[in-house]
Amino acid sequence: MKFEYVIVYQREEGMSISDILLDRLRIVLTDNLNQFDDDVILQMLTLNFERIGDPVNDEAGVTHWRTILGFSIELPDETASFRTVVDEFADALLDTPIEHAVKFEDPLLRRELAQRSEELFALEMKLRRVISVIYLYGYIERPYDLLREESEKPINSPQEQQMRATGENEFFFLTLGQYVKLNRRPDMRQLPTLLSLIQSNETYETLRRELERQPIEDEDDAVFLAGLRERMTSIEAMRNCVAHNRRPSQRITENYLNALQQVNNMLNQFLSNWELSWNDDSEMPWDTAARLAVEDALENALWDDRDKTITLFDFDGEKHQTTVSNREDLEQYLSEIAATAFYANAPRDDGEFVFGCDEDSVVASALSVYEDRLNVFFNPGETEQ
């Protein structure tokens, strides 16, 4: 993995900045149980560019040149504790003669933000789906003008023809920060608006109700929209990091992961209120990976009716196979497949997995489709229904 840096340092006559950088890199690698030969460490460092400032003499009469240097380090794949090495190297840089250091290219950050981007995409699409259901229920007669009573509007208001062509609506043009401000009307007490309301309402009571009315009047829908406001701030903080390629702090990550689960639960619960045969096709990526791995293993298994055995193949091909002759071994094998796929996709926080895999539920759900056939295989005397 290659990491790019720019530093500012005080250059002196006879100084070798490359030796200084190599020495600090060597110490960090050794501290994290990496034993590389000096020749290997030398190959990790590449000096890319250097811009030297005007000479300045200090109080001792020593001449310095404030210098900007761009360099990269390329860590081998076998490096232990990648993230810790990179973080500690960044700290080690900030010592004399180096005054300032900035890290740019970071494959670890790129990977982390790519995962967050997938999570945010799934979440926002589900959020748009739920909010669309709420507003279509309240304003079904004009489905491309759902925000007509809202104070929040898209920054660049889309035309109906444009939305029709792309299968979208106005919520595709709102930011995450705008979602939490929905269900608020503009100031109805401005004089022109107020005069119009007075003219169109014959009694004080009807006028008062109109002034207090929210765009979404269904009580449950209004409560749901209000509940979003408490949780979306943490989502927005992570979204900003992803959008601007910044590394999220540990606090931002912890708050985001907590809010992500809460908002997903809220959205799932909302959709389940009108469930017919609704299937949560926007489950978290790590849950999807575990489910698909087990389902794929069963779909591609070979069932030997004579010997009453089942041969299962690896999720990614038939290079390895396992044959089972009883249900206990089958469930154990499928649990291992589920866990492997889950933890290959699940997020980590400071090296620890944030979520745990419920292998038993994943396996039980997948096997429910095969119950009759399993009874024939593993319970002598049973007949398939």
C-alpha positions in Angstrom: 0.0 0.0 0.0 1.3 3.4 -1.0 0.8 6.5 1.2 1.6 10.0 0.1 2.9 12.9 2.3 3.9 16.5 2.1 6.1 17.9 4.9 7.7 21.3 5.7 11.1 21.1 7.3 14.1 23.2 8.1 16.9 22.1 5.8 20.6 22.6 6.8 23.8 22.1 5.0 24.8 18.4 5.0 21.4 17.2 6.2 19.9 14.0 4.7 16.1 14.2 5.1 15.7 10.8 3.5 17.9 9.3 6.4 15.7 11.0 8.9 12.5 9.7 7.3 13.9 6.2 7.0 15.0 6.1 10.6 11.6 7.2 11.9 9.8 4.7 9.6 12.2 1.9 10.8 11.4 2.6 14.5 7.6 2.6 13.9 7.8 -0.7 12.0 9.9 -2.3 14.7 7.6 -1.1 17.4 4.7 -2.9 15.7 6.6 -6.2 15.4 7.7 -5.8 11.8 11.2 -7.1 11.1 12.3 -5.8 7.7 15.9 -5.6 6.5 17.3 -2.1 6.0 17.4 -2.7 2.2 13.7 -3.5 2.2 12.8 -0.4 4.3 15.0 1.7 1.9 12.8 0.6 -1.0 9.7 1.7 0.8 10.6 5.4 0.7 10.4 7.5 -2.5 11.2 11.3 -2.6 8.9 12.8 -5.2 9.5 16.6 -5.2 11.1 19.3 -3.2 10.6 23.1 -3.2 13.3 25.0 -1.3 12.7 28.5 0.2 15.1 31.4 0.7 18.0 30.9 3.1 17.7 32.3 6.6 20.4 32.5 9.3 19.3 31.7 12.9 20.7 33.3 16.1 23.6 30.9 16.1 24.5 31.8 12.5 23.4 28.5 11.1 21.8 28.8 7.6 18.3 27.1 7.2 16.2 26.7 4.1 12.5 26.2 4.8 11.7 23.3 2.4 8.6 21.6 1.2 9.0 18.0 0.4 6.7 15.4 -1.1 7.4 11.8 -0.6 5.6 8.4 -0.4 6.1 5.2 1.5 5.0 1.9 0.1 4.3 -0.7 2.8 4.5 -4.4 1.8 1.3 -6.5 2.0 2.8 -8.5 4.9 3.1 -5.4 7.1 1.6 -6.1 10.5 -0.9 -3.5 11.9 -1.1 -1.3 8.9 -3.3 1.4 10.4 -1.2 1.6 13.6 2.0 1.9 11.6 0.6 4.7 9.5 -0.8 6.6 12.4 2.4 6.3 14.5 4.5 7.3 11.5 2.4 10.5 11.1 3.1 11.3 14.8 6.8 10.5 14.4 7.1 12.9 11.5 6.3 15.9 13.7 9.7 16.3 15.3 12.7 18.5 14.6 13.6 19.4 11.8 10.1 18.7 10.5 7.6 21.5 11.3 4.4 20.3 9.5 3.1 17.1 7.8 0.0 16.3 5.8 -1.0 12.8 4.5 -2.8 12.6 1.2 -3.1 9.3 -0.6 -4.3 6.7 1.9 -5.5 3.3 0.7 -6.8 2.4 4.1 -9.0 5.5 4.2 -10.1 4.9 0.6 -11.3 1.4 1.6 -13.0 2.7 4.8 -14.8 5.5 3.0 -15.9 3.1 0.1 -17.6 0.9 2.7 -19.3 3.9 4.3 -20.4 5.1 0.9 -22.2 1.8 0.3 -23.9 2.0 3.7 -25.0 5.6 3.1 -26.3 4.8 -0.3 -28.5 2.0 1.0 -29.7 4.1 4.0 -30.6 7.1 1.9 -32.4 5.1 -0.7 -34.5 3.4 2.0 -35.0 6.8 3.7 -36.3 8.3 0.4 -38.6 5.4 0.0 -40.1 5.8 3.4 -40.5 9.6 3.1 -42.0 9.2 -0.4 -44.6 6.8 1.1 -45.4 9.4 3.8 -45.8 12.3 1.3 -47.6 10.4 -1.4 -50.1 9.4 1.2 -50.6 13.1 2.2 -50.4 14.6 -1.3 -51.2 11.8 -3.7 -53.0 14.0 -6.2 -49.8 15.8 -7.2 -46.9 13.3 -6.8 -44.3 15.6 -8.4 -45.1 18.5 -6.1 -44.9 16.9 -2.7 -43.0 19.8 -1.1 -45.4 22.5 -2.1 -46.2 23.3 1.6 -42.7 22.8 2.9 -40.2 25.5 3.8 -37.4 23.2 2.7 -37.0 23.0 -1.1 -34.4 21.4 -3.4 -31.5 23.8 -4.1 -32.0 23.2 -7.8 -35.7 22.5 -8.2 -36.2 19.7 -10.7 -38.9 19.8 -13.4 -41.6 17.2 -13.5 -40.4 15.9 -16.9 -36.9 15.4 -15.6 -38.2 13.4 -12.6 -40.4 11.3 -14.8 -37.6 10.5 -17.1 -35.3 9.3 -14.3 -37.9 7.7 -12.0 -37.2 10.1 -9.2 -39.0 12.7 -7.1 -38.1 15.8 -5.2 -36.5 13.9 -2.3 -33.7 12.8 -4.6 -32.7 16.5 -4.7 -32.6 17.1 -0.9 -29.5 16.8 1.2 -29.4 14.7 4.4 -29.5 18.0 6.4 -32.8 18.9 4.7 -34.5 15.6 5.5 -34.6 16.5 9.2 -36.2 19.9 8.5 -39.2 18.4 6.7 -42.8 18.9 7.9 -42.4 22.6 8.5 -44.3 25.2 6.7 -42.9 28.6 5.9 -43.7 31.5 8.3 -47.5 31.8 7.9 -47.6 35.0 9.9 -46.0 37.2 7.2 -48.5 39.9 6.3 -49.4 38.9 2.7 -49.8 35.2 3.7 -51.7 36.1 6.8 -54.1 38.4 5.0 -54.8 35.7 2.4 -55.6 33.2 5.2 -57.9 35.6 7.0 -59.8 36.1 3.8 -60.2 32.4 3.1 -61.2 31.3 6.7 -64.5 32.5 8.0 -63.9 31.8 11.7 -61.1 32.4 14.1 -61.0 28.7 15.0 -60.5 27.6 11.4 -57.8 30.3 11.0 -56.0 29.1 14.1 -56.1 25.5 12.9 -54.7 26.5 9.5 -51.9 28.5 11.1 -50.9 25.6 13.3 -51.3 22.9 10.7 -48.2 20.9 9.6 -47.8 19.7 6.0 -48.1 16.1 7.2 -51.1 15.7 9.3 -51.1 12.0 9.9 -50.0 11.7 13.6 -47.8 8.6 13.2 -46.1 9.9 10.1 -45.4 13.3 11.8 -43.9 11.5 14.8 -41.7 9.4 12.5 -40.4 12.6 10.8 -39.7 14.2 14.1 -37.8 11.2 15.3 -35.4 11.4 12.4 -34.1 14.8 13.7 -32.5 13.1 16.8 -30.4 10.7 14.8 -29.5 12.1 11.4 -26.8 14.5 12.7 -24.4 11.6 13.3 -25.2 10.3 9.8 -24.6 13.7 8.2 -21.2 14.0 10.0 -20.1 10.7 8.3 -21.6 11.7 5.0 -19.5 14.9 5.0 -16.3 12.9 5.6 -17.2 10.6 2.7 -18.1 13.4 0.4 -14.9 15.3 1.1 -12.5 12.3 1.5 -11.7 13.1 5.1 -10.9 10.5 7.8 -13.6 10.4 10.3 -12.6 10.6 14.0 -13.3 7.7 16.3 -16.1 9.7 17.9 -17.8 10.4 14.5 -17.5 6.7 13.6 -18.9 5.5 16.9 -21.9 7.9 16.7 -22.5 7.1 13.1 -22.6 3.3 13.6 -25.0 3.7 16.5 -27.2 6.0 14.5 -27.0 3.9 11.4 -28.5 0.9 13.2 -31.2 3.0 14.9 -32.3 4.7 11.7 -32.3 1.4 9.8 -34.5 -0.1 12.5 -36.9 2.9 12.3 -37.2 2.6 8.6 -37.7 -1.2 8.7 -40.3 -0.8 11.3 -42.1 1.8 9.3 -42.2 -0.3 6.2 -43.3 -3.4 8.1 -46.5 -1.5 9.2 -47.9 -2.1 5.7 -46.1 -5.3 4.9 -47.6 -7.6 2.4 -44.8 -9.8 1.3 -42.3 -7.1 1.8 -38.7 -8.3 1.9 -36.0 -6.1 3.4 -33.9 -5.9 0.4 -31.8 -3.1 1.9 -30.4 -5.1 4.8 -26.9 -4.2 5.9 -24.2 -5.4 3.5 -22.6 -7.7 6.0 -26.0 -9.4 6.7 -26.6 -9.7 3.0 -23.2 -11.3 2.5 -23.9 -13.9 5.2 -27.3 -14.8 3.8 -26.2 -15.0 0.2 -23.2 -17.2 1.1 -25.5 -19.8 2.9 -28.2 -19.7 0.2 -25.6 -20.1 -2.5 -24.0 -23.1 -0.7 -27.4 -24.8 -0.5 -28.5 -24.0 -4.0 -25.3 -25.5 -5.5 -25.0 -28.5 -3.2 -25.0 -32.0 -4.5 -27.6 -34.3 -2.8 -26.8 -38.0 -2.9 -30.1 -39.8 -2.5 -28.4 -43.2 -2.3 -25.8 -42.4 0.4 -27.9 -39.7 2.0 -25.1 -37.2 2.0 -24.9 -33.5 0.9 -21.7 -32.1 -0.7 -21.2 -28.4 -0.4 -18.7 -26.2 -2.2 -17.0 -23.0 -1.4 -19.1 -19.8 -1.9 -16.6 -18.5 -4.5 -16.1 -21.8 -6.5 -15.7 -25.5 -6.3 -12.0 -25.6 -5.3 -12.9 -27.0 -1.9 -15.8 -29.1 -0.9 -17.3 -30.7 2.2 -19.6 -33.7 2.5 -21.9 -34.1 5.5 -24.1 -37.0 6.4 -26.1 -35.5 9.3 -27.9 -32.3 10.1 -25.6 -31.2 12.9 -22.6 -31.2 10.6 -24.6 -29.4 7.9 -25.6 -26.6 10.3 -22.0 -26.3 11.6 -20.6 -26.0 8.1 -23.2 -23.4 7.0 -22.6 -21.4 10.2 -18.9 -21.2 9.4 -19.8 -20.0 5.9 -22.2 -17.4 7.3 -19.6 -16.1 9.8 -16.8 -15.9 7.2 -18.9 -13.9 4.8 -20.3 -11.7 7.5 -17.0 -10.7 9.1 -15.4 -10.2 5.6 -17.8 -7.3 5.1 -18.6 -6.1 8.6 -17.2 -2.7 9.8 -14.5 -2.5 12.5 -13.9 0.2 15.1 -10.3 0.3 16.4 -9.8 -3.2 15.1 -12.9 -4.7 16.8 -16.0 -5.7 14.9 -18.9 -3.4 15.5 -21.6 -6.0 14.9 -21.8 -9.7 15.6 -23.1 -12.4 13.2 -26.2 -14.3 14.2 -25.2 -17.5 12.4 -28.0 -19.6 13.9 -30.8 -17.3 12.5 -29.1 -17.1 9.0 -28.8 -20.9 8.8 -32.3 -21.6 10.2 -33.9 -19.2 7.7 -32.0 -20.8 4.7 -32.7 -24.4 5.8 -36.5 -23.7 6.3 -36.9 -24.0 2.5 -35.3 -27.5 2.6 -37.0 -29.0 5.6 -39.0 -31.7 3.8 -35.9 -32.9 1.9 -33.7 -32.8 5.0 -36.2 -35.0 6.9 -36.0 -37.6 4.2 -32.2 -37.5 4.2 -31.5 -37.5 7.9 -34.5 -39.1 9.5 -35.0 -42.7 8.4 -38.6 -43.6 7.7 -39.6 -40.0 6.8 -41.1 -39.4 3.4 -40.9 -36.1 1.5 -44.1 -34.1 1.4 
